Every structure is written in structure tokens, then in C-alpha cells.
């Protein structure tokens, strides 16, 4: 096994050991939703969902901004000690930031598509968070154009075989953050272990990509579930159209 493969494998194991469970992510999304529903304001389901999504992205972006020292992380993010033991101090910061982006995305999965199975949520969260982070690092800015480009890449990546895709993405994350030769190429860039404001910006970028991908997925699922009606054209041929 090459050093690059080994780095990716260690990072994957470290993140999996400390990442949120689908049931815990679902509980967070439901708690936030209940908080907004208990408010006196009359809001539609979509308005409430948008508020929950915004709160999730804001919360995890702020947590990511605290990443930068394992001693500081230990009091904020459960399981950091496990990550330190698995990958070492500096790499533990990478593992912690990646974990937060995956946790955030899994909470977004549960907030946007409540019917999503735990297994689907886990797969989508890992792929969206990892590929979104890579696209964010490769971009020269956090502009809407960069976000749209990232969304296309993420959607394409989601179509790949689950386990192989996730392993490959972890390998790329490990290489991107640990190769000193690439440090100057990091657009957000300060050092191998990126700093507070960078972690915040990158996690917020990933959150925006995840939000848009998941809403698009939700709309696609709803469209497929819509009943169809028979339409007869002038030649007497029958076709199917979705009901409004």
C-alpha cells in the first residue's frame, strides 16, 4: 500500500470513528424543526425547512472555525482523542474538520428529506461533504459560479459505486491536505492545516453545495412520486403526463 493510500485509509477510519450517526443527525434536525414550529410566527413547511438548514450550516461552520489545535478541539468535538490516536495531532485537525462537514451534511439530509434511510443518508453525506470540500479547495473563490460547478461535480460523483467512491475521496482529501508541495496551491491557503477563517469559509461552502444538491434530489424524488394521468392526442395515442 502506498503512503497516499495509507493516509486516505487512516483518515477514513479516524473520521468514521468520530462522525455523527444517522439517528443522531435526525434527532438534531427534528429538534431544530420543533423549535421553529413552536414559534408564534406562522411559517410554511418550506420556510421552516430553510430556517433549519440555515441554522445547521451556521452551527457547523462556527464549530469548524474552532478547528486548529487538538487541545482546543477536545473540549468541543467528541472523539477527537480517538482521531489523534489514529492519525496524529496535525492530521487530527483535518479529520475533525472533515467530520464536521460530514456531520453537517448528514443533518441537512435529515432536514430536507425526512424519509431518507440511514444508509442512504450516510452514503450521500460522505460523498457530498468530501467532494464538495475538494471542489471548494480547488476553487479560487467561494462565488456562486464555483458553487454551481461544485454541485455538478458532486451530483456526478454521487452516481459512482458507494464504497469505492468514498475511499477514493478520502484518499484525495488526505493527499490535498498533507502534501507540502500543494500548500501554495490552496486558494484559501494558509499552511497544511488550514486556519480558523478558512475552515469556516470552506465548511460554509460545503454546506451551500450540500443544501442545493439535496433540495434538487428532494425535488426529483417528489416528481417521480407524482401520479401520472393519461393524455390522448389527436391521433388517439395515449401518453402519460405528471399531474399538477
N, C-alpha and C positions, 0 to 999 in steps of 0.2 A: 504493500500500500504506500502510495506517495505521501509526502508531507502535506500536500494540499488536500488529498483525500482524507488524511488523518485529522487535519484541522477541521474540516467540514463535519466529519463524523463526531468528533469530540464536542463541537459546538452544538450539533443537533441533539446529542444526548443531554448536554447541560441544559439547553432550552426546554426540551421535553420534560426534564425533571422538575422544572420550576414553573412551567406555563400553566395558565388557568385551565380548569376543567370546563367542558361544555355546560355542565349543570350549574357551576358557579357563575359562569358568564350569563346564563339565562336568568339566574336569580338577581344579578346586578341590573340587567336590562329591565326586568319586571319591577324591581324596586324603584328605579328612576321613573318608569312609566306611571306607577301608582302615585308617586309624589306629584307629578303634573296633573294627574286625573283628580286628585284630591283638592287641587287649587280651585278657588271660586270661579275663575275665568272659564268661559265656555270655549273649548277648542275642539277642532275636528280630530279624528284619529291620525290623519297625516300630520297635522300641526304638532300633535303630541309626539309622534314618532320623530319628527325633525328636531324637536327640543331635546329628546333623549339622545339622539345621535350627536347633536352638538355638545351635549354635556359629556358624553363618553369620550369624544375626541379631545375636548378641552382637558378632561381629567388626566388622560394618559399622556398627553403632550406635556403637561406640567410635571408629571412623575418622571418622564423621560429626561426632562431638563435637570433633574437631580442626579442623573447618572454621570459618573465621572470619578468616583472614588468608592471602592468597595466598602470602606468603613462607613461612609455615609449611606450607601445603599442598604446595608444590613438592617438598619432600623426602619426602612421604608418598604422594601420589597422582600417578601418572604422567600426563602430558598436561596438567597444569594450565596450563603455559605456553601451550599451544595455546588453551585456553579464555580466558585473559587476552587474547590477541591478538584473539580472535573477538568477545568481548562486553565486555571491560573489567574492571578489577580487582574492583569490588564485585559485579558480576553473575557474575564467575568463581566466587565463593563459592557462589552459587545453583546454577550449573552443576555445581560439584563435589559439592554435597550431593545434587542430583538424580541425578548419575552414580552415586553410591554406592548410592542407593536402587534404581536400575535394576540395578546390578551384583549387589546382594544378592538381588533378586527373581529374576534370571536363574540365580543359583547355587541358589536354592530350587527353581526349575523343574526343574533337572537332578537335584537331590537327591530330589525327591518323585516325579517322573515321568521315569524314565531313558530311556523310549522316545520322549520328545518330540523332534520335529525341531528343528533350529536355527532355522528360520524361525518356527515356532510359539512357540518359547521367546522369541525376540526380540520378537514381537508381544505376547505375554502379559506379558512383563517390563515393557515400556514402559507398557502400558495400566494394569496393576495398580499399578506404582510411582507413576505420575503421578496417577491418580485417587485412589489411597489417600492420597497426600500432600495433595492438595486437600481430601479429606474430613477428614483429621487437622487441617489448619489451620482448617477451618470449624467443627470441634467445639470445645466449651468444655472438654473433658477427654479423657483417654485411657481412659475407662471401657469396660467390656465392651459397654454399650449403644451407645456411639459406634462401637465396633469392628463390632458387628453391623450397624449402619446403613451403615457404610462398605463392608462386604462386599456388601450388597445393591446398592449403587451400582456397585461395581466389577464385579460379575457382570453387571449390566445394560449397563455400558459395554463390556464385552468382546464383546457381541453386535453392536456397530457396525462399520462398514467400517474396516479396519485403519489405512490411511494417513491418512484424513481424521480419524479419532478421535484419533490420536496428535498430529497437527498442532494440532487444537483444544485438546487437553490442554496442550501446550507453551505455547500462547497464554495459557491461563488461569493456568498457573504463572507465566509472565512478568508478567502483569498483577497477580497476587496479591502477588508479592514486590517489585515495583518501583513501584507506585502509592503514593505517600506518604499519600494520603487513606485508605488501608486499613490503615496501620500500626497504629493504635489498635484495629482490629478483630481483629488477630491474637490469638487466645486464648492462645497460648503466649508471646506477644509482646514482643520487645524489638527495636525498630528494623526497618528494611527487611531488613537482613542479620541473620538470627536467630542467636542466640548458641549457645555450646557445649552447654549443657544442653538447650536447645530442639532443636537438631539431633539430639542423642542420643534425646530422647523421641519426636520426630517419626519418625525412622528406625526406632525400635523399634516404633512404632505401625504403620507401613507394613509392617514385617516380619511382625507378627502378622496383619494383614489378608491379606497375600500367602500366608502359611502356610495359613490357613483356606480361602481361595479355591482354592488349588492342591490341598489334600487333598480338597476337595469335588469338584473337577474329576477328580482321580485316581479317586475312588470311582465317579463317573459313568461314566468310561471302562471301568472294570473291570466294572461292572454290565452295560453294553452288550455286553461281550465274553463274558459268561457264556453257556454253552449253554442253550437252552430245551428243554423237554420237552412233549410233547403230553399234554393233560389232557382226558378225555372226561367230560362232565357227564351227569346223569340222562336228558337228552333225546337223548343220543347225539351232541351237538355238540362239536366239537374246538376247544380253545383252546390257547394257548402260555403257559407259565409258565417263569420262570428257574429253573434247577436250583440247589439249595442248595449 
